[in-house]
Amino acid sequence: MEIFGNKKHQIILGDALEALRNIPDGSVDLIFADPPYNIGKNFNGHKDKWATEDDYLNWCYSWLDQCVKKLKPTGSFYVMTATQFMPFFDIYLRKKLNILSRLVWYYDSSGVQAKKYYGSMYEPILFCVKDKNNYTFNTNDILVEAKTCSKRKLIDYRKSIPTVYSSDKVPGNVWEFARVRYRMDEYENHPTQKPIALLERIIKASSNEGDLVMDPFSGTFTTCFVAKELGRNSIGIDLQDEYVKIDLRRLQLANEFRGKKLRKEIRTFETEIK
Ligand SMILES: C[S@@+](CC[C@H](N)C(=O)[O-])C[C@H]1O[C@@H](n2cnc3c(N)ncnc32)[C@H](O)[C@@H]1O
């Protein structure tokens, strides 16, 4: 296990379970975990496939337990996995945390479509908190337009003086964000990179500036990149040095990203931080 970074942003090259054991219990404000899904993806030569489904789930239960321990009493946890495994995560976690939302990240898929069944167009995300009476949720930072399909604004006649309904709302539990594809500015060479927009919503809603955000399966380190951009601290872990190198470059770019095109030519940053 190797650790890079500085006091605010720690990058750990190594196994998530081992790294998690070294992080103090009750120290993290927000965890976003996007593990391998056990569906055979190739992570830099490392096959995402366990011998049996039980092997996969037992491995997941070990790191899920660790994540619960690392969360502060006011902490929030977002976790993803494949649609077929999410029911197991849900049943396991509801005994340990409060599951507040079962989110669907929906996207249009231009890839090869299923012909004899209904192709998968979404990935599930659980949003859980330790204490349902005391957790961060920055409503005003994630408001979206409330579309009414009506030309005129809707009026709430239940009010003593009828008023126009607010045109902003907290997003519902179906989130539409484009998948990261080759040629998009944010694209990195990784099979399951998550979009910046998805992490922006999660980090803005469930953490404050200066909070500690952790991602035990960082991949292209989207979580740490966004955390840095939003003034949060971060810990990111991944098993593959190729992906850690992406992060070392991405974190240095974070401040320059906003409003600019991330061009390939500027990808010549040092791969080491003090
Ligand atoms: C689904 S991807 C995460 C993608 C990431 N959310 C992003 O936006 O790029 C899962 C990642 O977990 C890493 N991984 C697999 N097994 C691991 C382990 N035991 N410990 C740490 N990382 C691991 C893989 O290398 C892969 O990059």
The ligand as an SDF file (V2000), in Angstrom:
LIG
                    3D

 27 29  0  0  0  0  0  0  0  0999 V2000
  -16.5830    0.7810  -10.7780 C   0  0  0  0  0  0  0  0  0  0  0  0
  -14.9220    1.2930  -10.7360 S   0  0  0  0  0  0  0  0  0  0  0  0
  -14.9670    2.8920  -10.0010 C   0  0  0  0  0  0  0  0  0  0  0  0
  -15.1190    4.0020  -11.0050 C   0  0  0  0  0  0  0  0  0  0  0  0
  -15.0770    5.3820  -10.3830 C   0  0  0  0  0  0  0  0  0  0  0  0
  -16.2580    5.6470   -9.5900 N   0  0  0  0  0  0  0  0  0  0  0  0
  -14.8980    6.4690  -11.4230 C   0  0  0  0  0  0  0  0  0  0  0  0
  -15.6800    7.4380  -11.4680 O   0  0  0  0  0  0  0  0  0  0  0  0
  -13.9730    6.3640  -12.2200 O   0  0  0  0  0  0  0  0  0  0  0  0
  -14.2490    0.2690   -9.4940 C   0  0  0  0  0  0  0  0  0  0  0  0
  -12.7790    0.4950   -9.2150 C   0  0  0  0  0  0  0  0  0  0  0  0
  -12.4210   -0.3140   -8.0830 O   0  0  0  0  0  0  0  0  0  0  0  0
  -11.0650   -0.7090   -8.2280 C   0  0  0  0  0  0  0  0  0  0  0  0
  -10.8550   -1.8830   -7.3680 N   0  0  0  0  0  0  0  0  0  0  0  0
  -11.1670   -3.1790   -7.6170 C   0  0  0  0  0  0  0  0  0  0  0  0
  -10.8830   -3.9550   -6.5580 N   0  0  0  0  0  0  0  0  0  0  0  0
  -10.3850   -3.1240   -5.6080 C   0  0  0  0  0  0  0  0  0  0  0  0
   -9.9020   -3.3170   -4.2820 C   0  0  0  0  0  0  0  0  0  0  0  0
   -9.8970   -4.5300   -3.7160 N   0  0  0  0  0  0  0  0  0  0  0  0
   -9.4570   -2.2450   -3.6010 N   0  0  0  0  0  0  0  0  0  0  0  0
   -9.4420   -1.0030   -4.1640 C   0  0  0  0  0  0  0  0  0  0  0  0
   -9.8970   -0.7550   -5.4250 N   0  0  0  0  0  0  0  0  0  0  0  0
  -10.3460   -1.8020   -6.1340 C   0  0  0  0  0  0  0  0  0  0  0  0
  -10.8980   -0.9630   -9.7170 C   0  0  0  0  0  0  0  0  0  0  0  0
   -9.5400   -0.8290  -10.0970 O   0  0  0  0  0  0  0  0  0  0  0  0
  -11.8110    0.1040  -10.3260 C   0  0  0  0  0  0  0  0  0  0  0  0
  -11.0750    1.2390  -10.7370 O   0  0  0  0  0  0  0  0  0  0  0  0
  1  2  1  0
  2  3  1  0
  2 10  1  0
  3  4  1  0
  4  5  1  0
  5  6  1  0
  5  7  1  0
  7  8  2  0
  7  9  1  0
 10 11  1  0
 11 12  1  0
 11 26  1  0
 12 13  1  0
 13 14  1  0
 13 24  1  0
 14 15  1  0
 14 23  1  0
 15 16  2  0
 16 17  1  0
 17 18  1  0
 17 23  2  0
 18 19  1  0
 18 20  2  0
 20 21  1  0
 21 22  2  0
 22 23  1  0
 24 25  1  0
 24 26  1  0
 26 27  1  0
M  CHG  2   2   1   9  -1
M  END
$$$$
